[in-house]
């Protein structure tokens, strides 16, 4: 089942994001559930949050996955939302 995770970073936390980024990317790669994701950008173009679409069994698995993300464990996020999602169109192509 697909879930969209949206998370907004705490104010002035770009340093923490960069410190934990390698661990976050390794976690994403190792778990193999991410279908699409990337950072939100602020007005300066700096990373300021995350959007991830994951494929897991249920909402509990999505919450566990999100809670084990190194970004979450480091306390990066001011807020986080997890919602079931249904894909009805895909025009992303190979450009991503």
PyMOL commands that place a pseudoatom at each C-alpha (Angstrom):
pseudoatom trace, name=CA, resn=UNK, resi=1, chain=A, elem=C, hetatm=0, pos=[0.000, 0.000, 0.000]
pseudoatom trace, name=CA, resn=UNK, resi=2, chain=A, elem=C, hetatm=0, pos=[1.263, 3.467, -0.842]
pseudoatom trace, name=CA, resn=UNK, resi=3, chain=A, elem=C, hetatm=0, pos=[1.658, 6.250, 1.725]
pseudoatom trace, name=CA, resn=UNK, resi=4, chain=A, elem=C, hetatm=0, pos=[2.781, 9.853, 1.366]
pseudoatom trace, name=CA, resn=UNK, resi=5, chain=A, elem=C, hetatm=0, pos=[4.954, 11.207, 4.151]
pseudoatom trace, name=CA, resn=UNK, resi=6, chain=A, elem=C, hetatm=0, pos=[5.306, 14.975, 4.336]
pseudoatom trace, name=CA, resn=UNK, resi=7, chain=A, elem=C, hetatm=0, pos=[7.576, 16.522, 6.920]
pseudoatom trace, name=CA, resn=UNK, resi=8, chain=A, elem=C, hetatm=0, pos=[8.548, 20.128, 7.614]
pseudoatom trace, name=CA, resn=UNK, resi=9, chain=A, elem=C, hetatm=0, pos=[11.940, 20.839, 9.150]
pseudoatom trace, name=CA, resn=UNK, resi=10, chain=A, elem=C, hetatm=0, pos=[12.318, 22.874, 12.323]
pseudoatom trace, name=CA, resn=UNK, resi=11, chain=A, elem=C, hetatm=0, pos=[13.396, 26.470, 11.789]
pseudoatom trace, name=CA, resn=UNK, resi=12, chain=A, elem=C, hetatm=0, pos=[17.133, 26.974, 11.170]
pseudoatom trace, name=CA, resn=UNK, resi=13, chain=A, elem=C, hetatm=0, pos=[17.848, 23.228, 11.014]
pseudoatom trace, name=CA, resn=UNK, resi=14, chain=A, elem=C, hetatm=0, pos=[19.683, 22.961, 7.685]
pseudoatom trace, name=CA, resn=UNK, resi=15, chain=A, elem=C, hetatm=0, pos=[22.879, 22.066, 9.563]
pseudoatom trace, name=CA, resn=UNK, resi=16, chain=A, elem=C, hetatm=0, pos=[21.181, 19.125, 11.296]
pseudoatom trace, name=CA, resn=UNK, resi=17, chain=A, elem=C, hetatm=0, pos=[19.699, 17.990, 7.976]
pseudoatom trace, name=CA, resn=UNK, resi=18, chain=A, elem=C, hetatm=0, pos=[23.112, 18.022, 6.333]
pseudoatom trace, name=CA, resn=UNK, resi=19, chain=A, elem=C, hetatm=0, pos=[24.733, 16.208, 9.289]
pseudoatom trace, name=CA, resn=UNK, resi=20, chain=A, elem=C, hetatm=0, pos=[22.199, 13.362, 9.080]
pseudoatom trace, name=CA, resn=UNK, resi=21, chain=A, elem=C, hetatm=0, pos=[21.671, 13.303, 5.304]
pseudoatom trace, name=CA, resn=UNK, resi=22, chain=A, elem=C, hetatm=0, pos=[24.081, 10.431, 4.553]
pseudoatom trace, name=CA, resn=UNK, resi=23, chain=A, elem=C, hetatm=0, pos=[22.422, 8.245, 7.205]
pseudoatom trace, name=CA, resn=UNK, resi=24, chain=A, elem=C, hetatm=0, pos=[18.958, 9.160, 5.870]
pseudoatom trace, name=CA, resn=UNK, resi=25, chain=A, elem=C, hetatm=0, pos=[19.913, 8.291, 2.286]
pseudoatom trace, name=CA, resn=UNK, resi=26, chain=A, elem=C, hetatm=0, pos=[21.492, 5.003, 3.420]
pseudoatom trace, name=CA, resn=UNK, resi=27, chain=A, elem=C, hetatm=0, pos=[18.302, 4.127, 5.342]
pseudoatom trace, name=CA, resn=UNK, resi=28, chain=A, elem=C, hetatm=0, pos=[16.150, 4.870, 2.300]
pseudoatom trace, name=CA, resn=UNK, resi=29, chain=A, elem=C, hetatm=0, pos=[18.356, 2.703, 0.097]
pseudoatom trace, name=CA, resn=UNK, resi=30, chain=A, elem=C, hetatm=0, pos=[18.659, -0.178, 2.582]
pseudoatom trace, name=CA, resn=UNK, resi=31, chain=A, elem=C, hetatm=0, pos=[14.934, -0.444, 3.326]
pseudoatom trace, name=CA, resn=UNK, resi=32, chain=A, elem=C, hetatm=0, pos=[13.913, -0.397, -0.341]
pseudoatom trace, name=CA, resn=UNK, resi=33, chain=A, elem=C, hetatm=0, pos=[10.370, 0.919, 0.201]
pseudoatom trace, name=CA, resn=UNK, resi=34, chain=A, elem=C, hetatm=0, pos=[10.751, 4.430, -1.230]
pseudoatom trace, name=CA, resn=UNK, resi=35, chain=A, elem=C, hetatm=0, pos=[9.019, 4.915, -4.588]
pseudoatom trace, name=CA, resn=UNK, resi=36, chain=A, elem=C, hetatm=0, pos=[9.559, 8.669, -4.975]
pseudoatom trace, name=CA, resn=UNK, resi=37, chain=A, elem=C, hetatm=0, pos=[10.853, 11.366, -2.712]
pseudoatom trace, name=CA, resn=UNK, resi=38, chain=A, elem=C, hetatm=0, pos=[12.805, 14.530, -2.259]
pseudoatom trace, name=CA, resn=UNK, resi=39, chain=A, elem=C, hetatm=0, pos=[13.195, 17.680, -0.216]
pseudoatom trace, name=CA, resn=UNK, resi=40, chain=A, elem=C, hetatm=0, pos=[10.939, 20.697, -0.014]
pseudoatom trace, name=CA, resn=UNK, resi=41, chain=A, elem=C, hetatm=0, pos=[12.824, 23.919, -0.687]
pseudoatom trace, name=CA, resn=UNK, resi=42, chain=A, elem=C, hetatm=0, pos=[12.514, 27.253, 1.082]
pseudoatom trace, name=CA, resn=UNK, resi=43, chain=A, elem=C, hetatm=0, pos=[12.587, 30.690, -0.590]
pseudoatom trace, name=CA, resn=UNK, resi=44, chain=A, elem=C, hetatm=0, pos=[16.419, 30.577, -0.715]
pseudoatom trace, name=CA, resn=UNK, resi=45, chain=A, elem=C, hetatm=0, pos=[16.410, 27.160, -2.372]
pseudoatom trace, name=CA, resn=UNK, resi=46, chain=A, elem=C, hetatm=0, pos=[17.651, 25.393, 0.780]
pseudoatom trace, name=CA, resn=UNK, resi=47, chain=A, elem=C, hetatm=0, pos=[16.195, 22.042, 1.834]
pseudoatom trace, name=CA, resn=UNK, resi=48, chain=A, elem=C, hetatm=0, pos=[13.449, 22.630, 4.401]
pseudoatom trace, name=CA, resn=UNK, resi=49, chain=A, elem=C, hetatm=0, pos=[11.376, 19.447, 4.570]
pseudoatom trace, name=CA, resn=UNK, resi=50, chain=A, elem=C, hetatm=0, pos=[10.715, 16.111, 2.907]
pseudoatom trace, name=CA, resn=UNK, resi=51, chain=A, elem=C, hetatm=0, pos=[8.103, 14.362, 0.782]
pseudoatom trace, name=CA, resn=UNK, resi=52, chain=A, elem=C, hetatm=0, pos=[8.340, 10.606, 0.376]
pseudoatom trace, name=CA, resn=UNK, resi=53, chain=A, elem=C, hetatm=0, pos=[6.030, 8.056, -1.197]
pseudoatom trace, name=CA, resn=UNK, resi=54, chain=A, elem=C, hetatm=0, pos=[6.616, 4.620, 0.302]
pseudoatom trace, name=CA, resn=UNK, resi=55, chain=A, elem=C, hetatm=0, pos=[5.145, 1.181, -0.365]
pseudoatom trace, name=CA, resn=UNK, resi=56, chain=A, elem=C, hetatm=0, pos=[4.547, -0.775, 2.850]
pseudoatom trace, name=CA, resn=UNK, resi=57, chain=A, elem=C, hetatm=0, pos=[1.899, -3.158, 4.227]
pseudoatom trace, name=CA, resn=UNK, resi=58, chain=A, elem=C, hetatm=0, pos=[-0.192, -0.732, 6.290]
pseudoatom trace, name=CA, resn=UNK, resi=59, chain=A, elem=C, hetatm=0, pos=[-0.290, 2.564, 8.197]
pseudoatom trace, name=CA, resn=UNK, resi=60, chain=A, elem=C, hetatm=0, pos=[1.477, 1.018, 11.191]
pseudoatom trace, name=CA, resn=UNK, resi=61, chain=A, elem=C, hetatm=0, pos=[4.378, -0.066, 8.972]
pseudoatom trace, name=CA, resn=UNK, resi=62, chain=A, elem=C, hetatm=0, pos=[4.482, 3.435, 7.480]
pseudoatom trace, name=CA, resn=UNK, resi=63, chain=A, elem=C, hetatm=0, pos=[4.659, 4.988, 10.956]
pseudoatom trace, name=CA, resn=UNK, resi=64, chain=A, elem=C, hetatm=0, pos=[7.412, 2.592, 12.005]
pseudoatom trace, name=CA, resn=UNK, resi=65, chain=A, elem=C, hetatm=0, pos=[9.396, 3.285, 8.828]
pseudoatom trace, name=CA, resn=UNK, resi=66, chain=A, elem=C, hetatm=0, pos=[9.036, 7.051, 9.278]
pseudoatom trace, name=CA, resn=UNK, resi=67, chain=A, elem=C, hetatm=0, pos=[9.979, 6.840, 12.957]
pseudoatom trace, name=CA, resn=UNK, resi=68, chain=A, elem=C, hetatm=0, pos=[13.149, 4.919, 12.161]
pseudoatom trace, name=CA, resn=UNK, resi=69, chain=A, elem=C, hetatm=0, pos=[14.297, 7.452, 9.556]
pseudoatom trace, name=CA, resn=UNK, resi=70, chain=A, elem=C, hetatm=0, pos=[17.532, 9.056, 10.817]
pseudoatom trace, name=CA, resn=UNK, resi=71, chain=A, elem=C, hetatm=0, pos=[16.030, 12.500, 10.155]
pseudoatom trace, name=CA, resn=UNK, resi=72, chain=A, elem=C, hetatm=0, pos=[13.150, 11.732, 12.531]
pseudoatom trace, name=CA, resn=UNK, resi=73, chain=A, elem=C, hetatm=0, pos=[15.443, 10.161, 15.120]
pseudoatom trace, name=CA, resn=UNK, resi=74, chain=A, elem=C, hetatm=0, pos=[17.621, 13.293, 15.058]
pseudoatom trace, name=CA, resn=UNK, resi=75, chain=A, elem=C, hetatm=0, pos=[14.597, 15.489, 15.784]
pseudoatom trace, name=CA, resn=UNK, resi=76, chain=A, elem=C, hetatm=0, pos=[14.782, 17.346, 12.457]
pseudoatom trace, name=CA, resn=UNK, resi=77, chain=A, elem=C, hetatm=0, pos=[11.058, 17.675, 11.850]
pseudoatom trace, name=CA, resn=UNK, resi=78, chain=A, elem=C, hetatm=0, pos=[8.703, 20.292, 13.251]
pseudoatom trace, name=CA, resn=UNK, resi=79, chain=A, elem=C, hetatm=0, pos=[5.751, 18.352, 11.859]
pseudoatom trace, name=CA, resn=UNK, resi=80, chain=A, elem=C, hetatm=0, pos=[5.131, 15.125, 9.990]
pseudoatom trace, name=CA, resn=UNK, resi=81, chain=A, elem=C, hetatm=0, pos=[2.042, 13.737, 8.271]
pseudoatom trace, name=CA, resn=UNK, resi=82, chain=A, elem=C, hetatm=0, pos=[1.466, 10.226, 6.887]
pseudoatom trace, name=CA, resn=UNK, resi=83, chain=A, elem=C, hetatm=0, pos=[-1.494, 9.509, 4.620]
pseudoatom trace, name=CA, resn=UNK, resi=84, chain=A, elem=C, hetatm=0, pos=[-2.597, 6.611, 2.416]
pseudoatom trace, name=CA, resn=UNK, resi=85, chain=A, elem=C, hetatm=0, pos=[-2.212, 7.491, -1.254]
pseudoatom trace, name=CA, resn=UNK, resi=86, chain=A, elem=C, hetatm=0, pos=[-3.449, 6.120, -4.552]
pseudoatom trace, name=CA, resn=UNK, resi=87, chain=A, elem=C, hetatm=0, pos=[-1.503, 6.703, -7.764]
pseudoatom trace, name=CA, resn=UNK, resi=88, chain=A, elem=C, hetatm=0, pos=[-3.753, 7.500, -10.715]
pseudoatom trace, name=CA, resn=UNK, resi=89, chain=A, elem=C, hetatm=0, pos=[-1.264, 9.136, -13.090]
pseudoatom trace, name=CA, resn=UNK, resi=90, chain=A, elem=C, hetatm=0, pos=[2.478, 8.946, -13.651]
pseudoatom trace, name=CA, resn=UNK, resi=91, chain=A, elem=C, hetatm=0, pos=[4.189, 11.399, -15.945]
pseudoatom trace, name=CA, resn=UNK, resi=92, chain=A, elem=C, hetatm=0, pos=[7.490, 11.522, -14.058]
pseudoatom trace, name=CA, resn=UNK, resi=93, chain=A, elem=C, hetatm=0, pos=[9.463, 9.672, -16.709]
pseudoatom trace, name=CA, resn=UNK, resi=94, chain=A, elem=C, hetatm=0, pos=[13.165, 8.963, -16.539]
pseudoatom trace, name=CA, resn=UNK, resi=95, chain=A, elem=C, hetatm=0, pos=[14.100, 12.638, -16.073]
pseudoatom trace, name=CA, resn=UNK, resi=96, chain=A, elem=C, hetatm=0, pos=[13.907, 12.280, -12.313]
for i in range(1, 96): cmd.bond("trace and resi %d" % i, "trace and resi %d" % (i + 1))
show_as sticks, trace
zoom trace
